[in-house]
Structures are given as structure tokens and as C-alpha cells.
Amino acid sequence: MSEEFAAAASQIASSIGEVNTAFEGVVAAIEEATAFSQEINSNATEKAKALEEVARTAQAEMAEKLSSLVARFKV
């Protein structure tokens, strides 16, 4: 009977080890996904800032051209 308990305990310990290994894999995958998500967010933020700057520059250029055009028609 004690041999059966020992075998069962050994099987349980083995199963716990496998579950632990699986959890470690899940944790590693989550950490990798989190890092990737943060990188995507950072890149998106940088691109948004760059697009805002492009829009401001384009708006300033259009305003300058409009002022120049209006100045031509002033009497």
C-alpha cells in the first residue's frame, strides 16, 4: 500500500512539474506579447506625433501661399 502511495505521490509531483513548466511558458509568452504591444504603442505614438508635425507644416505652407495669393489681388 505504501508503494502505491509513493507511486501516486511521484506521479502527482511529476504532474505538478509539468503544469509548472507549462505556466512558465505561458508567462514567457505573455511577457513577450506585452513587450511587443508596448513597442507597437510606442511606434504608433511616434508616428502620430510625426503626422501632427506634417499637418502643422502643411497648414503653415498653405496659409503662406494663401496670404501670397491674397496679396496679389489687393488693390
C-alpha positions in Angstrom: 0.0 0.0 0.0 2.8 2.4 0.8 4.4 1.7 -2.6 1.1 2.7 -4.2 1.1 6.0 -2.2 4.7 6.6 -3.1 3.9 6.0 -6.8 0.9 8.2 -6.6 2.9 11.0 -4.9 5.6 10.6 -7.5 3.0 10.9 -10.3 1.4 14.0 -8.6 4.9 15.6 -8.3 5.6 14.9 -11.9 2.3 16.4 -13.0 2.8 19.5 -10.9 6.2 19.9 -12.5 4.7 19.6 -16.0 2.0 22.2 -15.0 4.7 24.5 -13.6 6.7 24.2 -16.8 3.5 25.0 -18.9 2.8 28.0 -16.7 6.4 29.3 -17.2 5.9 29.0 -20.9 2.6 30.9 -20.7 4.2 33.6 -18.6 7.1 33.9 -21.1 4.6 34.3 -24.0 2.6 36.9 -22.1 5.8 38.9 -21.3 6.9 38.7 -24.9 3.4 39.8 -26.1 3.4 42.7 -23.6 6.8 43.9 -24.8 5.7 43.7 -28.4 2.5 45.6 -27.6 4.5 48.3 -25.8 6.8 48.6 -28.9 3.8 48.9 -31.2 2.2 51.5 -28.9 5.5 53.5 -28.8 5.8 53.4 -32.6 2.2 54.4 -33.1 2.7 57.4 -30.7 5.9 58.4 -32.6 4.1 58.2 -36.0 1.1 60.2 -34.6 3.5 62.9 -33.5 5.2 62.9 -36.9 1.9 63.1 -38.7 0.8 66.0 -36.5 4.0 67.9 -37.4 3.5 67.2 -41.1 -0.1 68.5 -40.8 1.2 71.7 -39.0 3.8 72.2 -41.6 1.4 71.7 -44.5 -1.1 74.1 -42.8 1.6 76.7 -42.4 2.6 76.4 -46.1 -1.0 76.6 -47.2 -1.5 79.7 -45.1 1.6 81.3 -46.5 0.6 80.6 -50.1 -2.9 81.9 -49.4 -1.5 85.1 -48.0 0.7 85.5 -51.0 -2.3 84.9 -53.4 -4.5 87.4 -51.5 -1.6 90.0 -51.6 -1.6 89.8 -55.4 -5.3 90.8 -55.6 -5.2 93.6 -53.0 -5.9 97.0 -54.6 
